Amino acid sequence: MAVLEAHRGKNHGARVLDTMLAALPSDGRTIYLHAQEHALQFYLKKGFRAVGERFWEANIPHFTMEIQRAE
């Protein structure tokens, strides 16, 4: 997910993520994503946690993030 720089800070990304998470079943499964390092706080605030070591994807530092969907 990406938000154009001119539109950041307006909660567009949060609304998109909330909508996507709400569409997933609440059956206890774990949801994973790759987050750019500069966006870690955004995902942490949404309940994700970082797992594993930092890695590089497209020459950008990333972390694997996960969230457990409540049953």
C-alpha positions, 0 to 999 in steps of 0.5 A: 500500500502506498499513499502519495506524499501530498496526501499523507497524514490525512488518514487515507492509509489507515482507512484503507488498512482498516477496510481491508482488515475488516473484510478478512475473517475473524477466525484466529488466522495470522495476517502478514505483510512487509512494511517499509522500515519508515512505516513501522509505527503506522502498522504498530499503531494498528496492532501489528508486530514486527517479526524477524530481522530487517531485510531489503526489498527493492533496495528499501529496508523492510520488516515482516509484520503480523497481526492475529485475527481474533476469533 
